[in-house]
Amino acid sequence: MGSVHEEANLVEKVCEIYDKISMLETLKPSKDVDSLFSQLVLTCIPPSSINIATLPENIQETRSKLIRLCGEAEGHLEAHFSTLLATFPNPLHHLNAFPYYSNYIKLSRLEFDILNRHYSTEPGVVPKSVAFVGSGPLPLTSIILASNHLTNTCFHNYDIDHAANSMASSLVSPDPDLSERMFFHSTNIMEVKEELKDYDVVFLAALVGMDINEKVKVIQHLAKYMAPGTILMLRSAHGARAFLYPVVEPEDLQGFEVLSIFHPHDEVINSVVIARKYPAPMEVDHNHHQELGIGSFMPSSCKYCDFQAFNNPLNQMNIIEELALDE
């Protein structure tokens, strides 16, 4: 009964914060905006057994609206700090001015470690070309990966917002190395087709497709045009953190073999999903998919035990320890 009571309190608290956020005149950075979103994050970060999918319809609607508000606020926050950083002669030397920079350092390191485990069986083999979909005005993941981990890889950043790409480009252009390896494309990823075959890895940002139906359409598009055998990395959410970001389930990844899913328990909010494009086209029951309203195709070769294992606290401890040792 205790957990039921805790979950009820959690939902009540989240809904109270949502009501306050929805009453704000603007979601641009301010004392009130920062305070409310900090409260929201602190409410949702602690480990929780809550199953978002079982919540009543009215709570599901509130969650959907809240995710969109979070996305809007995140966009304003990134634009604010991107503009601020651009005032420095060397913007990349001042990235720690962004309040969540340390989280991005940890998340990027985690994603690189997971990518390293699955990209190639040969040691030292890394992707030559990476696409990041939904890079935004402050493309920290691309910058950190390119600077710290994939130091010879080219990064192609895609965002539908030309203004966001202009801000991002102005951060990178003064840097003699990254300006040669980072490119920005102002286009809807749904219109990018043959070019997707050029990338060894595609990263899909958490807020590209703010509900699962939108995200599944993007995933299906990537499955159609990415080269066979290439890697897709996505960000998801688990437990109460699903009030902040959309959840990607294994069955949403039609055309991909899910390799592993990792759920952090620290201040890194996003879960990390890594999948590989199947080497040959697969038959998909689209009618069944439509009936369920989400990606409902679970390939028989998908190793469900792999992401069961990644949810095991002992395995999480091993990964965290290995990261610490590497550092």
N, C-alpha and C positions, 0 to 999 in steps of 0.2 A: 504493500500500500504506500510505503514511503516514496518509491520512485514515481508512482502515479501522482502523488501530491506535489512532488518536486517538479514534474513535467507541467502540471497545471499552473504552478507558480511561474515557471519559466515562460509559458505561453502568455500568461496575463501580463508579465513584465514587458515582454517583447511588444505586445499589442499597445500597452501604455506608451512605450517609447515611439512606436509607429504613429500613434495619434498626435504626439507632440511634433514629430518630424514633419508630418503631413500638413501641419498648420503653419510651418515656416514660410516666409515670403520668398526666400531664396535659399538654395543649398550651397551657395558659394561660401568659402571658408570664413568663419566668424566665431566669436566666443560661443554663441548658442548652438551653432551647427556642430562645432568641434566637440562640445560637451555632450550633446545628444548621441552623436555617432560613437563617441568613446564609451558611453554607457551601454549602447547597443552591443558593441564588440565585447566588452567585459561581461555582459550577460550571456553571450553566445559562445564564448571561448571554452569555458570549463567542460570537460568530458560529460556527455549526456547520452543516455540510451534512447532518447526520443526518436520515434520513427515519423518523419515528416509526412510520409505518404498516407498515414492513417489519420491525420488530423481532419477535422470537419471542413466542409467546403468553404465556410466563411473565413476560417483561419488560413486556408490555402490561398484564398483571394488576397488576404492581408499580406501573406508572405510574398506573393507575386508582386504586389505593389511596392512592398518594402525593398525587394531586390532591385527594382527599377530605380527607386529613390537612392539606394546605395550606389548604383551605377552612375547616376547623375552627379551625386556628391563626389564620388571618386574622380570623375572627369573634371569637375571644377577644381578639386584639390591638386590634381596633376598639372592642369593648365596654369594654376596660380604659381606653383613651384617651378614649373618649366620656364615661365616668364621671368621669375626671380633669378634662376640660375643663369639664364641667358645674359644677364647684366654683367657677369664675370668674364674676364678675358679667356679663362679656361674653365668652362662650366663643369666639366667632368671631375675637376678637382674638388668640387663643393657639393657632391651628391648627398653627403651626409646631412645636409640642411633639410632634406625631405624627412619628415617625422617617422616614416615607416621603412627607411632605407635598410636598417639592420634586418628587418623581416625579409626584404627582397634578397639580401645577401644570403640568408639561410635557405630561403626557398630555391634560389638559383643553384646553390651548392647541392641541395637535395635533388633537384631535377637533373643536374649534371651527373651526379653519382648514379642515379637510376638509369639515365640514358647510357652511361658507360657500361653498365651491367648487361645491357640488352642490345646495344648497337651492333657490335661485332664480336666474334669469338677470337679475333686476333687482337692482341694487346697493342695499344697505341693507335689503333685505327679510329679516326674521328670523322664526323660529317664535314664535307667541304662546303656545303651550301644549306642554309637553314632559312625557313620562312616563319615569321611570327605574325599571326593573324590577330588583329585588334591591339596594335602596339601603343596607340594613344600618344598624347603630347609629351609624356615622360616615359620613354621605353626602357625602364630600368632593367628588366630581365635580359633584353638583348644586349644592353650596354655591359651588364655584369658578366654575362656568359662570354661575350666577345673579348672583354678585358682580362678576365681572370681564368677562364676555363677552356674556351675554344678560340685560341689566340691566332689561328690562321684561317678561321672559317668566315665565309661571307654571310651576312645576315640581310634578308630582304623583309622589311617591315611593311605590313599592309594595314591601312586604316581607311575607312570610308570618308573620314573627315580631313579635308585638305588642310584646314587650319591647324589641326593636331599634328599632321606630318610636318608642316612648316616649322612649328615650335620644336618638334623633336629633332629635325634636321639642323636647326640652329645650335642645338646643344653639342652635336657631334662634329659639325663642320670645322671647328678650330683644332680638332685633334688629328694629327697627321696620320695616325694608324687607322682609327675607326672610320674616319672620313673616306678611306679607301675601301673599307670592307662592309659598310652599312649603307643600305639603300632604302628609300621610302617610296611606297606606291599608294597613291590616293585613289582607291577603287574598292568597290564592293567585292568581297572574295567570291561571291556567287557568280561573278562575271569573269573570274580568273579560271582558265581551263587548262590549256596545254602547258602553260608555264609551271603548273603545279608538279609536273613530271620532272622538273629540273632540281627539285629539292630532296635532300637526303632525309631531312626531318622537318615536320611542320608542327609548330606550337600553336595551340588554340587558346586564346585568353579566356578567363573565367566568364567575362561578361559579353562575349560574342554569342548572341542568342541568349536573351535573359530569361526565357522560359524553355522548358525541355523540348517543346515542339519546334521552336525556332532553331535550337541548337542541333537537333537531329537532322534538320534540313541541311545545315552547314556540314555536318559530319557525313551525310550521304553524298553531298557534292564533292567533298574531299576524297571519299572512298571511290568515287567514279573517276577522278582525274589524277590522283596521286599515283606515282609509279609503284608497281607491285614490289612488295618487300620493304618499302620505306616506313619510317616511324612517324606515328602521330602521338604527340604529348598534349594532354589536356589537364585543366584544373577543375576540380570538383569540390564538393563539400560533404561533411559528415556530421551527424548528430545535430545539435542546435546551430552549428555553423551554416546549416542549410537555410537559415533565415537570411543569410547575407549573400549567398551565391547559389546558382543552380546546381543540382546534383546530376551527375552523369553516371548512369548504371551500365554494367557490362552489356546488357541487351540493347542499349542505345547505339552501340558501335557496330552496326551492320557493315560487313565487308572487311572488318579488322579482327585480328586475334588479340585479345587482351592479354598482355604479358604480366602486368602487376598493377596493384592499386596500393597506395600508401596514405594512411591517415595520420598526420602529425598530431601531437597532443600538447604542443607548446604554443607560443604566440604566432607561429606560422598558421594561418587560418585555412589555406586551401589544401585539399587532398591532391595527390598527383596520380594521374592515370597514364600509363604508357601502353601503346598498342601498335601492332604491325599490320600493314596492308597485306591482305592475302595475295599470294603469288598469282592466283588465277581468279577470274570472275566467279562469283557464287550466285546460285539461284536464291532469290529472296521472296518470301511470301508477303507481297505488299498488302494484300487484303487483310491478312492477319495483323500486320503492322497497324493498319488504319483502325481496326477494331479496338486495339488496345490504346491507341492514341499516342504511343511512344514507340521507340525502336524496340521491337519485340522479338527479334531474331537472335537466338543464342546459338552460335555455331557449336557443333558437337565436339570440335577439337579444342574449344576454349577451355583452358586449364583453370577451372573454378577454384581448385585447391590452391593455385598460385596466389590469388588475392585473398583467400581465406588465410593463407600463411602470412601474407603481409599485414593482416589485421591482428596477428598474434603479438601481444605485447613483448614477448621475448625477442621476436624477430625485429620489432621496432627498436628495441634496446640495442640489438646487434648493429643495426644500421647507424643509429646515433653514435654508438661507440666507435664504429669504423670511421665515421665522419670526423670525430674528434681526433682519432689517431692520425688520419690523413693530414689534418690541419697542424 
